[in-house]
Each structure stands twice: as structure tokens, then as C-alpha cells.
Amino acid sequence: MPKGYIVANIRAHDAEGIKRFAEASAPVIAKFGGRVLARDLNPELREGALQGFSVIVEFDDVEAARAFYESSGYTAAKAIRQAAAETDLRIVEGV
């Protein structure tokens, strides 16, 4: 079964808020079997116009990624992030 990934590009305007978001989301990621594969505060932009930092989280499958995203634990963490940043986020199925 293909892995599931959350790929996020985050444009923070509140560094403390992003720190609180990371602290709140980490145990929820672990609860759903997620693993942070990449967190780059200065990604190398080659095409497009996205700004901010990038995060990639791997889950055992897309269903686990969806369950994480829709969980009450992540909903609470997401509210912190939404107050501190603008985000582009996708759930992607691996190959």
C-alpha cells in the first residue's frame, strides 16, 4: 500500500505561534504513526512563487494522513497554526 504524505508550505507571521503549533502537533503526528521527513526553514525555490518554509510528514498510507488531518487533536493544533501563518497544504499519495 502506498505511503501518504502531508506536504505543507507555511508563511509564518508569528514565530512564537509556530513554535506552539509544532509543540501541539508533534504528539498528534506520532499518535497517527507520522514521521516528519523534512522541515526546511529556507527551502531552495527553483520554480513558482511560494514563500515560507516547507514540511513533509509521512504516514503509513493516505487514510492515516487523512485521519490525522481530520482528528480533534490536529484540529486544535491547526487553529494555532492558522492564527500564526498562512499555509498551503496537500495530502499526497506515494508511488
N, C-alpha and C positions, 0 to 999 in steps of 0.2 A: 504494500500500500504506500503511495507517495506521501512524503512529509508535507506538512502545512507550515507556512511561514507568514508572519506578520512583518511587513516592511513599512516603516514609518519615516517620514521626513518631518522634523519638528523645528519650528521657528519660535524660539523662546523669547519672551519679553520680561520674564520674571525668573531669574536663576534660582532663587530660594524655592519658588513654587515647583520648578522642575526637579529639584532635589527631593522635595516632599513626595512628588509623583513617583520618582524612582524608588523611594523607600516603601511607598504604599503598593506599588505594582510588583515588586520583586517576589514577595511571598505568594502572590496570586499566580504569577508566571510559573513558579515552582510547583504549586498545587496542581496545575494542569499539565505538568510534565514539560514545560517550555524551557528552552535554553537560549540565552542571549548569545548569538553568534557574532554580532558586530555592534559596536557603539562608537561612532566616529564623530567627534565634535567638529572636525574640519575635513569633510569628505572632498575628494578631488572631483570637481564638477567638470565634465567633458562635453555634455550636451544639455540643452534645456536651460531653464532659469530658476530651478528650485534653490532655495537658500536654506540655511539651518543645518542641523546635524541629523545623522541617519542612524537608525536602529533596525536590526534584523533579529527576530526571535523565531526559533524553530520549534515546532510541535510534532508529535508522532504522526499526525495526519491533519487534514483540513478541518475535520469535525472537532478535533481538540482545540484548534486555533479559534474556531467559531465559538465553542463552549467557553473558552477563556474570555473572549471579547464580550460575550453576552452575559457573563457572570456578574453577580451582585458585587463581588469583590473588585472586579475590574471597573465596573460602573462607578464605584466610589473613587477609585484612583483616577479614572478618566476625567471626572469632574475637576479634580485638582489640576490635571494637565490642561484642560480646556480653559481654565482661568489663567494659566501661566503661558500659554503658547497657542499658535495656530499649527495644525497638523494635517498632513496628507498621509493616509494610512490605507494599506491594502492587505487583504488576506490572499495569499498566493499558494497554489498547489505546486508541489515539486514535481520533478520528472522521474 
